[in-house]
Structure formats: C-alpha cells, structure tokens
Amino acid sequence: MIGLGDILAALNILEKLGKYRSTLRRASTAKEENVASRFVRLFESHGVHRNQIPRFFGHGLSVKDVQDEVSLLSKLEESMLDDACKLFAVRREWLDGAEPTVYSCHDFYKRPQDVASFLKLLKDANPDGCLEGVLIAPMELEGPALLVLSEVIGAVGERAIHRYHLCNNWHYEYWKSRAYLAACIAISWRNAVYINGRFAAKRKIERIAYGAVLLGSSDGDLSIPLGRRWDPEDMVLRPDLFLKGIDSEENKFGIDSALKLWLTLEGQGYMATGLAMYRPTEVRQRFQQELDKLHGAEQGC
C-alpha cells in the first residue's frame, strides 16, 4: 500500500524536477539570446509585435527581415541599435548583451532642485507625447518606493506605446526620504506631470527598482502586479498621510524630523503643487500644528 509519505515524497521529487527543468530553460534562453532577439524583445515588451516593428520603427526594415534572428541580425546596424535604445530609453550595454542593467535610473533624493529641469528636458525632447507617472509604494509601508515616469512615443493602431524612466533611491519609511519624495511629487504636479499612486509588495518593487528588468508589456502592467490606488499628492497636503509608516509610536525622532524637513522644503517653495486644493498658508499651518502637537505631548510627559 502506498502511504501518504510516499505520495509527498513523489510530489517533492516532481516539484524539484519541474524547477530544475525551468532553470534549464531559462539558462538555455539566456545563452541563446543575441542582439537580434533582444532587439525584438525590447519592442514586444513595449507592445510592438515583431511584425509591427518595421511599421513602427522604420529604418528600412521589412516584415521579412524580422521573421527570424538570422535575417534580422544581418540588417542591424550600429545607428539602428543606438536609435532603438534612444527610443525606449534603455542602455546600449544591455542591448549588446554586455551588461544586465536595462535602464539608467534617476536619483532626486536630496535634489529637489533638479526635478523641474529633468521634466522639462523630457517634454522638450518629446513635445507631442503625454508625460505622466505612477508612484509605486510598498504595501508594507517599508522598503523601496519607485516613481516611474511614462511618456507616449507613438502608437500601433489605437494602442499607445510608452517609454519609461525610473526614479529610484526612495526608502519609504525613512523620514528624510519621505520628505524629499513628497517634494518630488509636488514639483511634478506643478509642472503638469500628473502622478498616480499604486501599492505593490515590497519584493515586487525591489525586482524592478534598480533598472535590471525590462518594463512594459502589451497590457501595460509594468512587469509587476499593482495593488490598490492612492493619491501621492496627499503627502503634500495632509500631515497624517505624509507621516503614515514613518518611525514608531515609541520613537518620535523620525516624525519630528520629517515634519521639520517638510516645513523647510515648503519654505523653499518645493511643496507647491499648483493644485486648487493647495492653499499654502492653510497647508503649512496643518503641518506646523502637527509639529506643535507632537512637542506639546512631549512636554506633557
């Protein structure tokens, strides 16, 4: 008679065998991938089917040229590879297969003065494209947050094709990072770059936050599942949401420091969103009252 232990042992062997085969397939795919296959994957990940590449990209390519890697490889020239990288804002080293990092990430931590000029640079380079963003925050309220800017660079049929820019180095639970992140969101809104908010699991954000994963897909899911929506501009307007997840109830240092830095950045003009609900005097008063309340509670103790 076959016992439960025998069944579990057999299932365990099958599971390990399945993982082993999956690993072999991934290794085989990585080994076989060349410049031509990465070129096709670059377009397909952004929603451009292999057969649509000639129509979308041009450069003298025909449908026949893109049917297989051998034919395509003979057509790819240096200027064509450079233009493909520029089109999707990816690194040439990745397309060459020399390095695994796909994107050059942008870092505005402690540098709010550089946000507006970066947004202007993107708009000037693509004046007809719609530029917007999504701030992906960890649902655990600790770990990396990631701002992904997305701009429309064309269309295939009725489907818009996007280019992505990663703005990382945001540690969501860290008071200093939270304040500079709020300033970055405010500056984006003031420059008519509208930022939506979504939550995702910390480990999912870590997977894409450092530019090592090719973003996008035909259904635009940024390569990770996104959770519930939220409004990032609330970090600029409401002290309770700005402080959510910062430090602990026992240790007020992070909360105190976050409020003081918010007020400093607001005094420098970095918290102005341009939104109708942003009334500078009222908003600043809310944050100042929160700080006063914190100090009053400490004195009462």
KOLZAPA-161555 format. One record per atom (N, C-alpha, C): x, y, z; residue in three letters. Coordinates in steps of 0.02 Angstrom, whole numbers, padded with zeros to 5 digits, always signed. Layout:
XYZala;...
***
This chain:
+00043-00060+00000met;+00000+00000+00000met;+00044+00062+00000met;+00026+00111-00042ile;+00063+00173-00045ile;+00039+00220+00009ile;+00084+00243+00052gly;+00065+00287+00107gly;+00069+00360+00088gly;+00045+00402+00133leu;+00047+00475+00123leu;+00119+00499+00115leu;+00164+00470+00154gly;+00234+00490+00149gly;+00263+00477+00081gly;+00244+00420+00051asp;+00268+00404-00017asp;+00242+00454-00068asp;+00178+00473-00060ile;+00148+00520-00107ile;+00182+00588-00102ile;+00193+00610-00039leu;+00225+00675-00029leu;+00296+00675-00056leu;+00331+00619-00046ala;+00400+00614-00072ala;+00400+00617-00148ala;+00352+00584-00179ala;+00348+00585-00252ala;+00332+00655-00278ala;+00286+00689-00243leu;+00269+00757-00263leu;+00328+00803-00256leu;+00367+00792-00202asn;+00426+00834-00191asn;+00477+00824-00246asn;+00486+00762-00268ile;+00532+00748-00322ile;+00509+00781-00387ile;+00443+00776-00400leu;+00415+00807-00460leu;+00423+00882-00459leu;+00412+00912-00401glu;+00419+00984-00394glu;+00491+01005-00408glu;+00539+00969-00379lys;+00609+00985-00390lys;+00628+00975-00463lys;+00601+00923-00494leu;+00615+00910-00564leu;+00588+00967-00608leu;+00527+00990-00590gly;+00497+01046-00627gly;+00539+01109-00622gly;+00563+01124-00561lys;+00605+01183-00551lys;+00671+01176-00589lys;+00698+01115-00588tyr;+00761+01103-00623tyr;+00752+01115-00699tyr;+00698+01089-00727arg;+00685+01098-00798arg;+00674+01172-00815arg;+00638+01207-00770ser;+00626+01278-00780ser;+00692+01317-00780ser;+00736+01298-00733thr;+00802+01331-00730thr;+00842+01319-00793thr;+00839+01257-00819leu;+00875+01241-00880leu;+00848+01281-00939leu;+00780+01288-00941arg;+00750+01326-00996arg;+00772+01399-00994arg;+00772+01428-00933arg;+00793+01498-00926arg;+00867+01506-00945arg;+00908+01460-00923ala;+00979+01463-00939ala;+00990+01456-01013ala;+00951+01411-01044ser;+00958+01400-01116ser;+00937+01462-01155ser;+00881+01493-01131thr;+00857+01554-01165thr;+00908+01610-01160thr;+00936+01619-01099ala;+00985+01671-01089ala;+01047+01659-01131ala;+01066+01595-01137lys;+01126+01578-01175lys;+01115+01589-01249lys;+01055+01575-01274glu;+01042+01579-01345glu;+01025+01650-01367glu;+01006+01694-01320glu;+00984+01761-01339glu;+01043+01801-01368glu;+01031+01834-01424asn;+01082+01876-01454asn;+01055+01946-01463asn;+01092+01989-01498val;+01070+02058-01507val;+01003+02062-01543val;+00994+02020-01592ala;+00931+02021-01631ala;+00872+02000-01588ala;+00880+01948-01548ser;+00824+01926-01506ser;+00808+01976-01452ser;+00860+02009-01424arg;+00847+02062-01375arg;+00814+02122-01408arg;+00833+02137-01469phe;+00802+02191-01507phe;+00727+02179-01515phe;+00709+02119-01533val;+00638+02102-01540val;+00602+02104-01473val;+00635+02077-01421arg;+00605+02077-01354arg;+00593+02147-01328arg;+00639+02193-01345leu;+00632+02262-01325leu;+00567+02292-01352leu;+00554+02281-01415phe;+00493+02308-01446phe;+00431+02272-01420phe;+00434+02206-01416glu;+00375+02168-01396glu;+00355+02183-01324glu;+00404+02195-01281ser;+00388+02210-01211ser;+00351+02276-01205ser;+00360+02320-01253his;+00326+02385-01252his;+00261+02384-01294his;+00242+02326-01317gly;+00178+02320-01352gly;+00182+02322-01427gly;+00243+02320-01455val;+00251+02320-01528val;+00267+02248-01550val;+00221+02216-01583his;+00231+02148-01607his;+00288+02145-01657his;+00321+02088-01660arg;+00377+02078-01707arg;+00360+02103-01777arg;+00301+02085-01802asn;+00282+02104-01870asn;+00266+02178-01877asn;+00258+02212-01820gln;+00242+02284-01822gln;+00305+02328-01816gln;+00362+02296-01802ile;+00423+02335-01793ile;+00441+02377-01854ile;+00438+02349-01915pro;+00456+02390-01973pro;+00411+02452-01980pro;+00346+02443-01967arg;+00299+02499-01974arg;+00310+02551-01920arg;+00325+02528-01859phe;+00333+02575-01803phe;+00403+02607-01802phe;+00454+02567-01816phe;+00523+02590-01809phe;+00554+02615-01874phe;+00533+02587-01930gly;+00561+02608-01994gly;+00631+02583-02004gly;+00678+02628-02021his;+00749+02612-02031his;+00759+02561-02087his;+00713+02558-02135gly;+00722+02514-02192gly;+00708+02441-02179gly;+00683+02425-02120leu;+00668+02355-02105leu;+00603+02333-02139leu;+00600+02270-02159ser;+00539+02242-02188ser;+00513+02187-02143ser;+00451+02167-02155val;+00422+02113-02117val;+00463+02049-02125val;+00489+02039-02183lys;+00531+01980-02196lys;+00594+01981-02152lys;+00622+02041-02143asp;+00684+02047-02103asp;+00675+02026-02031asp;+00615+02034-02004val;+00605+02022-01932val;+00575+01954-01917val;+00570+01911-01966gln;+00539+01846-01955gln;+00583+01798-01915gln;+00649+01807-01919asp;+00694+01765-01879asp;+00756+01804-01863asp;+00792+01781-01812glu;+00850+01818-01787glu;+00907+01820-01838glu;+00914+01768-01877val;+00969+01766-01927val;+00960+01821-01978val;+00898+01827-02004ser;+00884+01880-02053ser;+00892+01949-02023ser;+00867+01957-01962leu;+00869+02022-01930leu;+00940+02042-01913leu;+00980+01995-01890leu;+01048+02009-01869leu;+01089+02038-01927leu;+01075+02015-01987ser;+01113+02040-02045ser;+01093+02110-02064ser;+01036+02134-02038lys;+01012+02201-02055lys;+01029+02253-02002lys;+01042+02231-01941leu;+01052+02278-01886leu;+01118+02314-01893leu;+01115+02380-01894glu;+01175+02421-01897glu;+01183+02460-01832glu;+01241+02488-01821glu;+01255+02523-01759glu;+01205+02580-01747glu;+01192+02619-01798ser;+01145+02675-01790ser;+01075+02651-01773ser;+01056+02594-01801met;+00990+02566-01787met;+00985+02544-01714met;+01037+02513-01688leu;+01037+02492-01619leu;+01036+02552-01571leu;+01075+02603-01588asp;+01075+02664-01548asp;+01007+02697-01547asp;+00974+02699-01604asp;+00908+02731-01608asp;+00856+02692-01570asp;+00861+02626-01570ala;+00814+02584-01532ala;+00822+02597-01457ala;+00884+02603-01435cys;+00897+02617-01364cys;+00871+02686-01345cys;+00882+02735-01389lys;+00857+02802-01376lys;+00781+02803-01375lys;+00750+02766-01420leu;+00677+02764-01425leu;+00645+02740-01360leu;+00675+02689-01329phe;+00645+02661-01268phe;+00685+02677-01204phe;+00733+02722-01210ala;+00773+02744-01152ala;+00805+02686-01115ala;+00835+02639-01152val;+00871+02583-01122val;+00946+02590-01138val;+00986+02555-01100arg;+01058+02559-01108arg;+01083+02515-01165arg;+01128+02544-01204arg;+01156+02506-01260arg;+01193+02444-01235arg;+01224+02449-01177glu;+01261+02392-01150glu;+01215+02332-01138glu;+01152+02347-01119trp;+01104+02292-01110trp;+01086+02262-01178trp;+01071+02303-01226leu;+01053+02278-01292leu;+01109+02237-01323leu;+01170+02258-01309asp;+01228+02219-01334asp;+01236+02153-01298asp;+01205+02146-01240gly;+01213+02085-01201gly;+01274+02088-01157gly;+01305+02147-01151ala;+01366+02153-01111ala;+01352+02163-01037ala;+01294+02193-01020glu;+01277+02207-00951glu;+01203+02192-00938glu;+01185+02172-00877pro;+01115+02154-00864pro;+01069+02212-00849pro;+01097+02271-00834thr;+01055+02328-00815thr;+01024+02360-00877thr;+00957+02362-00877val;+00921+02386-00936val;+00918+02462-00938val;+00903+02493-00880tyr;+00890+02565-00877tyr;+00942+02601-00835tyr;+00956+02663-00855ser;+00993+02708-00811ser;+00942+02743-00767ser;+00947+02734-00702cys;+00897+02762-00656cys;+00914+02833-00637cys;+00864+02871-00617his;+00871+02941-00598his;+00859+02948-00524his;+00901+02987-00491asp;+00900+02993-00418asp;+00892+03066-00398asp;+00834+03082-00367phe;+00820+03150-00345phe;+00817+03156-00269phe;+00841+03106-00234tyr;+00845+03110-00162tyr;+00893+03166-00142tyr;+00870+03212-00101lys;+00907+03272-00080lys;+00920+03320-00137lys;+00887+03310-00195arg;+00899+03353-00253arg;+00834+03376-00284arg;+00789+03405-00246pro;+00726+03428-00275pro;+00735+03483-00326pro;+00790+03519-00323gln;+00803+03573-00370gln;+00814+03548-00441gln;+00827+03483-00449asp;+00840+03455-00516asp;+00778+03424-00549asp;+00724+03418-00512val;+00665+03383-00538val;+00634+03422-00597val;+00622+03486-00588ala;+00588+03526-00640ala;+00628+03526-00705ala;+00694+03533-00701ser;+00735+03534-00762ser;+00734+03467-00797ser;+00731+03412-00759phe;+00728+03346-00789phe;+00661+03337-00826phe;+00607+03358-00795leu;+00542+03352-00828leu;+00539+03396-00891leu;+00568+03455-00888lys;+00570+03498-00947lys;+00610+03467-01003lys;+00665+03434-00985leu;+00706+03400-01034leu;+00666+03347-01071leu;+00627+03308-01034leu;+00586+03256-01065leu;+00532+03286-01110leu;+00501+03339-01086lys;+00448+03371-01125lys;+00474+03403-01189lys;+00531+03435-01183asp;+00561+03468-01242asp;+00582+03417-01295asp;+00604+03359-01272ala;+00627+03307-01319ala;+00568+03272-01352ala;+00509+03276-01322asn;+00450+03240-01348asn;+00389+03284-01336asn;+00384+03341-01370pro;+00331+03389-01356pro;+00261+03363-01369pro;+00254+03314-01413asp;+00187+03287-01429asp;+00167+03228-01385asp;+00213+03206-01342gly;+00199+03147-01300gly;+00168+03168-01234gly;+00124+03127-01209cys;+00094+03138-01143cys;+00140+03110-01089cys;+00162+03152-01043leu;+00207+03130-00989leu;+00168+03127-00924leu;+00168+03069-00892glu;+00136+03060-00828glu;+00176+03008-00788glu;+00153+02993-00728gly;+00192+02947-00688gly;+00150+02908-00639gly;+00181+02857-00611val;+00150+02818-00557val;+00202+02809-00502val;+00182+02825-00441leu;+00224+02813-00383leu;+00203+02747-00352leu;+00247+02698-00354ile;+00233+02632-00326ile;+00263+02628-00257ile;+00219+02623-00206ala;+00241+02621-00137ala;+00232+02550-00109ala;+00274+02530-00062pro;+00267+02463-00033pro;+00206+02458+00012pro;+00165+02407+00001met;+00106+02398+00042met;+00123+02385+00115met;+00186+02362+00127glu;+00209+02351+00196glu;+00229+02417+00230glu;+00230+02472+00191leu;+00249+02539+00214leu;+00323+02543+00235leu;+00362+02496+00212glu;+00434+02499+00221glu;+00467+02465+00162glu;+00526+02490+00145gly;+00561+02464+00086gly;+00562+02517+00032gly;+00582+02498-00029pro;+00590+02548-00082pro;+00524+02571-00111pro;+00521+02634-00129ala;+00467+02660-00171ala;+00497+02677-00238ala;+00457+02677-00290leu;+00483+02688-00357leu;+00436+02734-00395leu;+00463+02788-00422leu;+00425+02832-00466leu;+00442+02814-00538leu;+00392+02793-00576val;+00401+02776-00646val;+00367+02829-00689val;+00405+02866-00727leu;+00378+02914-00774leu;+00367+02879-00841leu;+00311+02894-00871ser;+00292+02861-00934ser;+00273+02914-00985ser;+00302+02910-01044glu;+00284+02957-01097glu;+00264+02920-01160glu;+00213+02945-01194val;+00190+02915-01256val;+00239+02934-01311val;+00262+02884-01348ile;+00311+02897-01401ile;+00284+02877-01470ile;+00222+02856-01473gly;+00192+02836-01536gly;+00134+02790-01524gly;+00111+02759-01577ala;+00054+02714-01572ala;+00058+02660-01625ala;+00029+02603-01609val;+00019+02550-01657val;-00055+02537-01660val;-00087+02556-01714gly;-00159+02555-01717gly;-00186+02605-01666gly;-00229+02582-01622glu;-00257+02625-01570glu;-00221+02618-01504glu;-00168+02578-01501arg;-00132+02567-01439arg;-00071+02613-01434arg;-00069+02651-01379ala;-00013+02696-01368ala;+00048+02656-01346ala;+00106+02677-01368ile;+00169+02646-01350ile;+00207+02695-01304ile;+00233+02669-01249his;+00263+02711-01198his;+00338+02699-01190his;+00371+02751-01166arg;+00441+02747-01145arg;+00442+02762-01070arg;+00486+02726-01033tyr;+00485+02731-00960tyr;+00551+02759-00933tyr;+00544+02796-00878his;+00602+02823-00842his;+00594+02807-00768his;+00644+02776-00739leu;+00641+02755-00669leu;+00676+02806-00624leu;+00640+02829-00574cys;+00668+02874-00523cys;+00667+02836-00457cys;+00725+02814-00434asn;+00727+02770-00375asn;+00767+02801-00318asn;+00790+02759-00273asn;+00826+02779-00212asn;+00781+02814-00162asn;+00718+02791-00160trp;+00670+02816-00109trp;+00659+02761-00058trp;+00677+02772+00004his;+00664+02724+00058his;+00602+02748+00095his;+00548+02714+00084tyr;+00482+02741+00100tyr;+00473+02757+00174tyr;+00500+02716+00218glu;+00489+02726+00290glu;+00537+02776+00321glu;+00589+02797+00284tyr;+00640+02841+00310tyr;+00616+02913+00305tyr;+00615+02950+00360trp;+00586+03017+00363trp;+00615+03065+00312trp;+00680+03063+00303lys;+00712+03111+00256lys;+00692+03095+00185lys;+00693+03032+00168ser;+00674+03011+00101ser;+00601+03028+00087ser;+00557+03018+00137arg;+00486+03032+00128arg;+00475+03106+00112arg;+00510+03151+00147ala;+00501+03222+00135ala;+00524+03242+00065ala;+00582+03217+00044tyr;+00606+03234-00024tyr;+00562+03202-00078tyr;+00534+03144-00063leu;+00488+03112-00110leu;+00425+03154-00118leu;+00399+03180-00062ala;+00340+03224-00065ala;+00354+03285-00107ala;+00414+03314-00099ala;+00433+03372-00139ala;+00436+03355-00213ala;+00463+03296-00229cys;+00467+03274-00298cys;+00398+03268-00330cys;+00350+03242-00291ile;+00281+03235-00316ile;+00250+03304-00326ile;+00261+03349-00278ala;+00233+03417-00284ala;+00260+03453-00346ala;+00325+03447-00357ile;+00356+03480-00415ile;+00329+03451-00480ile;+00318+03386-00481ser;+00291+03354-00541ser;+00221+03381-00557ser;+00178+03385-00506trp;+00111+03412-00517trp;+00115+03485-00540trp;+00160+03524-00510arg;+00165+03594-00529arg;+00187+03602-00601arg;+00223+03553-00627asn;+00244+03554-00697asn;+00198+03514-00742asn;+00137+03504-00719ala;+00085+03470-00758ala;+00103+03398-00777ala;+00141+03366-00734val;+00155+03294-00742val;+00116+03260-00686val;+00062+03228-00704tyr;+00016+03202-00655tyr;+00038+03133-00630tyr;+00043+03127-00564ile;+00069+03066-00533ile;+00013+03028-00499ile;+00002+02967-00521asn;-00045+02923-00487asn;-00007+02881-00436asn;-00043+02850-00390gly;-00011+02808-00340gly;-00040+02738-00340gly;+00004+02690-00333arg;-00017+02620-00326arg;+00027+02587-00273arg;-00002+02538-00239phe;+00037+02498-00192phe;+00056+02432-00225phe;+00113+02405-00203ala;+00135+02339-00226ala;+00177+02307-00170ala;+00184+02243-00173ala;+00225+02208-00123ala;+00298+02232-00128ala;+00329+02239-00070lys;+00398+02263-00068lys;+00444+02222-00113lys;+00439+02157-00111arg;+00483+02115-00151arg;+00472+02125-00226arg;+00410+02143-00244lys;+00396+02156-00314lys;+00429+02221-00337lys;+00426+02272-00294ile;+00458+02335-00311ile;+00533+02327-00315ile;+00562+02289-00268glu;+00634+02277-00269glu;+00656+02245-00335glu;+00612+02206-00364arg;+00628+02170-00426arg;+00642+02218-00484arg;+00607+02275-00485ile;+00613+02320-00543ile;+00646+02387-00526ile;+00657+02401-00461ala;+00677+02468-00440ala;+00746+02489-00462ala;+00789+02442-00481tyr;+00858+02459-00495tyr;+00876+02451-00569tyr;+00824+02448-00611gly;+00835+02450-00682gly;+00857+02386-00715gly;+00851+02330-00680ala;+00875+02267-00708ala;+00821+02226-00743ala;+00760+02253-00746val;+00704+02217-00778val;+00675+02260-00833val;+00664+02231-00891leu;+00633+02267-00947leu;+00560+02279-00931leu;+00540+02341-00929leu;+00472+02358-00909leu;+00424+02355-00969leu;+00361+02355-00951gly;+00309+02359-01002gly;+00288+02291-01028gly;+00228+02290-01055ser;+00202+02231-01088ser;+00144+02254-01132ser;+00116+02208-01168ser;+00062+02227-01214ser;+00001+02253-01176ser;-00006+02234-01111asp;-00063+02260-01073asp;-00041+02311-01021asp;+00022+02335-01027gly;+00044+02392-00988gly;+00047+02382-00914gly;+00069+02324-00890asp;+00068+02311-00817asp;+00135+02325-00784asp;+00182+02355-00820leu;+00248+02373-00793leu;+00287+02313-00767leu;+00267+02254-00784ser;+00301+02191-00766ser;+00290+02170-00694ser;+00251+02206-00655ile;+00234+02183-00587ile;+00160+02197-00574ile;+00128+02155-00533pro;+00058+02168-00516pro;+00053+02227-00468pro;+00008+02273-00483leu;-00002+02332-00442leu;-00065+02326-00401leu;-00062+02349-00338gly;-00119+02344-00293gly;-00163+02406-00295gly;-00194+02420-00238arg;-00243+02474-00235arg;-00213+02542-00250arg;-00256+02587-00271arg;-00236+02655-00288arg;-00231+02699-00226arg;-00190+02751-00231trp;-00188+02803-00180trp;-00166+02868-00212trp;-00169+02922-00176asp;-00154+02988-00203asp;-00089+03014-00173asp;-00034+03012-00211pro;+00031+03034-00184pro;+00031+03107-00163pro;-00010+03150-00194glu;-00011+03220-00175glu;-00036+03231-00104glu;-00068+03180-00075asp;-00090+03186-00005asp;-00030+03193+00042asp;+00029+03170+00021met;+00089+03179+00063met;+00107+03252+00069met;+00085+03292+00021val;+00099+03363+00022val;+00043+03402+00058val;-00017+03374+00059leu;-00075+03410+00084leu;-00096+03390+00154leu;-00082+03328+00174arg;-00108+03302+00238arg;-00052+03273+00281arg;-00039+03301+00339pro;+00015+03276+00381pro;+00005+03204+00404pro;-00058+03183+00415asp;-00070+03115+00437asp;-00048+03064+00385asp;-00061+03078+00321leu;-00041+03032+00268leu;+00033+03040+00250leu;+00059+03100+00258phe;+00131+03110+00248phe;+00171+03068+00298phe;+00147+03063+00359leu;+00183+03029+00413leu;+00169+02954+00417leu;+00120+02930+00380lys;+00099+02861+00387lys;+00156+02812+00371lys;+00174+02772+00420gly;+00227+02722+00411gly;+00296+02746+00431gly;+00302+02810+00449ile;+00367+02836+00470ile;+00377+02822+00544ile;+00432+02788+00560asp;+00453+02777+00629asp;+00399+02740+00669asp;+00402+02743+00734ser;+00354+02707+00776ser;+00326+02755+00828ser;+00274+02732+00862glu;+00243+02773+00914glu;+00291+02785+00972glu;+00336+02738+00984glu;+00382+02744+01041glu;+00438+02794+01027glu;+00457+02800+00965asn;+00514+02843+00947asn;+00490+02898+00901asn;+00487+02959+00927lys;+00459+03015+00890lys;+00511+03052+00848lys;+00574+03030+00849phe;+00626+03066+00813phe;+00610+03071+00739phe;+00591+03016+00708gly;+00578+03016+00637gly;+00520+03061+00618gly;+00467+03059+00659ile;+00408+03101+00646ile;+00425+03174+00653ile;+00461+03190+00707asp;+00482+03259+00719asp;+00526+03284+00662asp;+00574+03244+00642ser;+00620+03264+00588ser;+00585+03271+00521ser;+00538+03225+00508ala;+00501+03228+00445ala;+00460+03292+00440ala;+00426+03310+00493leu;+00386+03372+00493leu;+00429+03434+00484leu;+00486+03435+00518lys;+00531+03492+00513lys;+00559+03499+00442lys;+00577+03442+00412leu;+00604+03445+00344leu;+00550+03464+00294leu;+00489+03439+00304trp;+00433+03459+00261trp;+00425+03535+00263trp;+00425+03563+00323leu;+00416+03636+00330leu;+00474+03675+00298leu;+00534+03648+00305thr;+00592+03680+00273thr;+00585+03680+00197thr;+00568+03623+00169leu;+00560+03618+00097leu;+00502+03660+00072leu;+00449+03663+00112glu;+00393+03705+00093glu;+00413+03779+00092glu;+00453+03799+00142gly;+00478+03868+00144gly;+00521+03885+00085gly;+00553+03834+00054gln;+00595+03845-00004gln;+00556+03841-00070gln;+00490+03829-00064gly;+00446+03827-00122gly;+00438+03760-00155gly;+00466+03707-00125tyr;+00465+03641-00157tyr;+00401+03602-00146tyr;+00357+03624-00102met;+00295+03588-00090met;+00235+03618-00126met;+00245+03669-00166ala;+00191+03699-00203ala;+00171+03654-00262ala;+00109+03631-00262thr;+00086+03584-00313thr;+00052+03618-00372thr;+00026+03678-00361gly;-00013+03710-00413gly;-00085+03685-00414gly;-00102+03638-00370leu;-00170+03611-00367leu;-00216+03662-00333leu;-00279+03660-00353ala;-00328+03707-00325ala;-00335+03699-00249ala;-00329+03636-00226met;-00338+03625-00154met;-00276+03642-00113met;-00223+03660-00147tyr;-00162+03678-00112tyr;-00163+03753-00096tyr;-00180+03769-00036arg;-00178+03838-00011arg;-00119+03842+00036arg;-00064+03873+00014pro;-00001+03870+00051pro;-00006+03885+00125pro;-00042+03938+00143thr;-00046+03957+00214thr;-00082+03903+00255thr;-00138+03878+00228glu;-00177+03827+00264glu;-00138+03762+00271glu;-00106+03741+00216val;-00070+03677+00217val;-00011+03682+00265val;+00026+03735+00261arg;+00084+03743+00306arg;+00060+03743+00379arg;+00003+03775+00391gln;-00023+03778+00459gln;-00039+03708+00486gln;-00065+03665+00443arg;-00081+03596+00464arg;-00019+03560+00487arg;+00035+03566+00448phe;+00097+03532+00466phe;+00129+03563+00528phe;+00125+03629+00534gln;+00153+03662+00593gln;+00114+03642+00655gln;+00048+03637+00650gln;+00007+03616+00706gln;+00023+03544+00727gln;+00037+03501+00678glu;+00055+03432+00694glu;+00121+03430+00732glu;+00168+03472+00712leu;+00232+03476+00746leu;+00223+03504+00816leu;+00183+03556+00823asp;+00170+03586+00889asp;+00136+03536+00935asp;+00090+03498+00907lys;+00055+03447+00947lys;+00103+03394+00971lys;+00150+03374+00930leu;+00200+03324+00949leu;+00243+03350+01007leu;+00265+03412+01002his;+00307+03441+01054his;+00267+03453+01118his;+00203+03470+01109gly;+00161+03479+01168gly;+00151+03415+01206gly;+00143+03360+01169ala;+00135+03294+01200ala;+00199+03274+01237ala;+00257+03292+01208glu;+00321+03275+01241glu;+00328+03315+01305glu;+00309+03379+01304gln;+00314+03420+01364gln;+00266+03396+01418gln;+00207+03371+01395gly;+00159+03345+01444gly;+00184+03284+01479gly;+00226+03245+01445cys;+00254+03185+01477cys;+00306+03205+01529cys;
***
